[in-house]
Amino acid sequence: PKDTIYLPNGVNIDNFKDMNYELPVEFKKIEKPIVVYVGAIKEWFDFEAVQYAAKILTDYVFVIIGNIELANKYLGKISNIYLLGPKKYNEIPAYLYHSNCGIIPFNVNQYGKLINSVNPLKLYEYMLCGLPVVASRWDELEIINSPALLYDNYDEFVEKIRYAVTTNFDKNTFINFAKQHSWREKIIKILDYIK
C-alpha cells in the first residue's frame, strides 16, 4: 500500500460509564489502599516485582483478578495479596472504581519483544475509572504519551505505587485520556482518513 494508518485497541467506554458501582463483596473484608491488576496472568507478568512491592508495602493490599494458576504459584503465600480469579467483563468496573491504583507489571527485561508491541487496553480501562496507573516502561506506553507512572526497576515500582496512592490526582486527566482511545474515536479517525 502507498499509505497506511495505525489503529491499535479501542476501549469500550459504555462498560465503564456508571460511577455508582456497589462495593464488591470481597472488598468488604479488605482494608484500603487497594492496588489492583486485572487481565491475563501469563509468563510475561512480573511476579517478582509484585512480590517485592507487597513485601515492602505491607499496609497496602494487592488484588489480582484473572486466571490465577501461575499467580497462585508465585504470589499465593503473601498475606497482603488477594487472588480473586477471573471476573465477568461487566463486573470489572466495580473493582476498579473501589481501588486506589491500577498496575501493569510486565516483565520487559525477559519479554521485551512481545511487550513492546502490546497496546495497553487495561491502561484505558483503569483510567476510565479515574485510577492512577503504575506500569513497567515499554515502547507503546511512551509512544501514546499516557499519564501513567512508568518504572524501570522494583524500587521505582514501589515508590510510584506509593506516590499514586497518596497523591490527590485530578481523575479527569485519566478519564479524558482514556476517552481519546475509545472505539468511537477510532471510527472517527478512520472516517476522517478515508474522506
Salt bridges, closest charged atoms under 4 A:
ASP14 OD1 - LYS17 NZ 4.00
GLU26 OE2 - LYS87 NZ 2.68
GLU142 OE2 - ARG137 NH1 3.09
ASP152 OD1 - ARG137 NE 2.88
ASP192 OD1 - LYS195 NZ 3.52
